[in-house]
């Protein structure tokens, strides 16, 4: 799985990457996020990004050969933020059913994306590129693995080696309804968010029992939720 940190590391192998360079890299991404959030036009140029970041156009080209590469780097950075939020345990209150766990996590994810209009445009907009979509898929695969471990931390689960794949499929169905909401309303409305969660739950009911017994949370189980970046990759098909 590629991350924004991987991109920085790759560039550092070819060019000395000092602290100032890392700061400028993220400054360019901040500027791109601002432009995507404020502009109704996705056709943003590198010159506009340079102007917004208050750096030279050459500085932008130093990191990014074209606009799409900036969008991919921004999408990867969003993925890292989304993942960090998604693996946080639910403790106040704790979910008592797997359906409630999904509802709570989906509500939090929708709230995050609604608070970051650029993330909505990159992941749900009609003009999303294949490269950005691929970045989204890799992030979803890692998240599905962690979500499966979260299920195992909260509930007494029978052996389900395919659970990450089922969770990834349910998330894809949810994303489709979120995209519909974004297309109609420019945001993920609560009504569409609930419909998307209902769709995900309905799909998972093909494989999960309606009721899974709760079990006490342990620090060991919670610590296992996070998947190291180096251990991630596509889920088996």
C-alpha positions in Angstrom: 0.0 0.0 0.0 1.4 3.4 -1.0 1.0 6.3 1.5 2.0 9.9 1.5 5.0 9.0 3.6 6.0 6.4 1.0 5.9 9.2 -1.6 8.1 11.4 0.5 10.5 8.5 1.1 10.7 7.7 -2.6 11.5 11.3 -3.4 14.1 11.4 -0.7 16.0 8.6 -2.3 16.5 10.8 -5.4 16.7 14.2 -3.8 17.9 15.3 -0.4 14.7 15.8 1.6 15.2 18.1 4.6 12.6 19.3 7.0 11.9 22.3 4.9 11.2 20.2 1.9 8.8 18.0 3.9 7.0 21.1 5.2 6.8 22.5 1.6 5.4 19.2 0.4 2.5 19.4 3.0 2.1 23.1 2.3 1.4 22.3 -1.3 -1.2 19.6 -0.3 -2.8 22.1 2.2 -3.1 24.6 -0.7 -4.6 21.9 -3.0 -7.1 21.0 -0.3 -8.1 24.7 0.1 -8.6 25.1 -3.6 -10.7 21.9 -3.9 -12.8 23.0 -1.0 -13.4 26.6 -2.1 -13.6 26.1 -5.9 -16.5 24.7 -7.8 -14.1 23.7 -10.6 -11.9 20.5 -10.4 -9.8 21.8 -13.2 -7.2 23.4 -10.9 -3.8 24.1 -12.4 -0.4 23.7 -10.8 0.1 27.4 -11.2 -3.0 28.0 -9.0 -1.7 25.6 -6.4 1.6 27.4 -6.4 -0.1 30.8 -6.0 -2.3 29.4 -3.1 0.7 27.9 -1.4 2.8 31.1 -2.0 5.6 29.1 -3.5 7.2 29.1 -6.9 5.8 27.0 -9.7 9.2 25.3 -9.8 8.7 24.2 -6.2 5.5 22.5 -7.1 7.1 20.7 -10.0 9.9 19.6 -7.8 7.4 17.3 -6.0 4.7 16.7 -8.5 4.9 16.3 -12.3 1.2 17.1 -12.8 -2.0 17.9 -11.1 -3.2 14.3 -10.8 -0.1 13.4 -8.8 -1.0 16.1 -6.3 -4.5 14.8 -6.0 -3.2 11.2 -5.4 -0.9 12.5 -2.7 -3.7 14.4 -1.0 -6.0 11.3 -1.3 -3.3 9.2 0.4 -3.0 11.8 3.2 -6.7 11.7 3.7 -6.6 7.9 3.8 -4.1 8.1 6.7 -6.3 10.5 8.6 -9.4 8.4 8.0 -7.6 5.3 9.1 -6.2 6.8 12.3 -9.8 7.9 13.2 -11.4 4.6 12.2 -9.2 2.4 14.5 -10.1 4.4 17.6 -12.0 2.2 20.0 -15.6 3.0 20.9 -15.9 3.2 24.6 -18.3 6.0 25.5 -20.7 4.3 24.9 -19.5 0.9 23.8 -21.5 -0.7 21.0 -23.6 -3.6 22.2 -24.2 -5.1 18.7 -22.2 -5.4 15.5 -24.8 -3.4 13.7 -24.4 -0.6 16.3 -20.7 -0.6 15.9 -21.0 -0.1 12.1 -23.5 2.6 12.6 -21.3 4.5 15.0 -18.2 4.1 12.8 -20.1 5.1 9.6 -21.5 8.2 11.3 -18.1 9.3 12.4 -16.6 8.7 8.9 -19.4 10.7 7.2 -18.9 13.5 9.7 -15.2 13.6 8.9 -15.7 13.7 5.2 -18.4 16.3 5.4 -16.0 18.5 7.4 -13.4 18.2 4.6 -15.0 19.1 1.3 -11.9 18.3 -0.6 -12.1 14.7 0.6 -15.7 14.5 -0.6 -14.7 15.7 -4.0 -11.7 13.4 -4.4 -13.4 10.2 -3.2 -17.0 10.8 -4.2 -16.9 13.3 -7.1 -17.8 12.3 -10.6 -14.4 13.4 -11.9 -12.4 11.1 -9.7 -9.3 9.7 -11.5 -8.4 6.0 -11.7 -5.2 6.8 -9.7 -7.2 8.4 -6.9 -9.7 5.6 -7.0 -6.9 3.1 -6.6 -5.5 5.0 -3.6 -9.0 4.8 -2.1 -9.2 1.1 -2.7 -5.9 0.4 -1.0 -7.0 2.5 2.0 -10.2 0.6 2.2 -8.4 -2.8 2.2 -6.3 -1.8 5.2 -9.4 -0.4 7.0 -11.4 -3.6 6.3 -8.7 -5.7 8.0 -8.7 -3.4 11.1 -12.5 -3.4 11.2 -12.5 -7.2 11.3 -10.1 -7.1 14.3 -12.4 -4.5 15.9 -15.3 -6.9 15.6 -13.1 -9.6 17.2 -12.2 -7.2 20.0 -15.8 -6.4 20.9 -17.6 -9.7 20.1 -17.3 -13.4 20.5 -16.7 -14.3 16.9 -16.7 -17.7 15.2 -13.7 -18.2 12.9 -14.3 -16.0 9.8 -11.2 -15.7 7.6 -13.2 -13.9 4.9 -14.6 -11.2 7.2 -12.2 -8.5 5.9 -13.3 -9.2 2.4 -17.0 -9.0 3.3 -16.3 -5.8 5.2 -14.6 -4.3 2.2 -17.5 -5.3 0.0 -20.0 -3.7 2.4 -17.9 -0.5 2.5 -17.9 -0.4 -1.3 -21.7 -0.6 -1.3 -21.8 2.2 1.3 -19.5 4.4 -0.8 -21.8 4.0 -3.7 -24.7 5.5 -1.8 -22.5 8.2 -0.4 -21.5 9.1 -3.9 -25.2 9.3 -4.8 -25.8 11.7 -1.9 -22.8 13.8 -2.9 -24.1 14.0 -6.5 -27.5 15.2 -5.4 -26.7 17.3 -2.4 -22.9 18.0 -2.4 -22.6 16.3 1.0 -23.4 13.0 2.8 -26.8 13.7 4.3 -27.9 11.9 7.4 -30.7 10.2 5.5 -28.4 8.8 2.8 -25.8 7.9 5.5 -28.4 5.8 7.3 -29.5 4.2 4.0 -25.8 3.4 3.2 -25.3 1.8 6.6 -28.5 -0.2 6.2 -27.2 -1.5 2.9 -23.9 -2.5 4.5 -25.7 -4.3 7.3 -28.0 -6.1 5.0 -25.1 -7.4 2.9 -23.2 -8.5 6.1 -26.3 -10.4 7.3 -25.5 -12.9 4.5 -22.5 -14.1 6.6 -22.9 -12.8 10.1 -25.4 -14.0 12.7 -27.9 -11.4 13.7 -26.6 -11.5 17.3 -22.9 -11.8 18.4 -22.3 -12.0 22.1 -20.3 -9.1 23.6 -17.1 -9.8 25.4 -15.0 -7.5 27.7 -12.6 -5.3 25.9 -8.9 -6.0 26.6 -5.9 -3.9 25.9 -4.3 -6.7 24.0 -7.3 -6.9 21.6 -7.4 -3.2 21.2 -3.7 -3.0 20.4 -4.1 -5.6 17.7 -6.7 -3.5 15.7 -4.0 -1.4 14.0 -2.5 -3.0 10.9 1.1 -1.9 10.2 1.6 -0.3 6.8 4.2 -2.8 5.8 1.8 -5.6 6.4 -0.9 -4.3 4.1 -1.8 -5.3 0.6 -4.8 -6.2 -1.5 -7.3 -8.6 0.1 -7.6 -12.1 -1.5 -10.2 -12.2 -4.3 
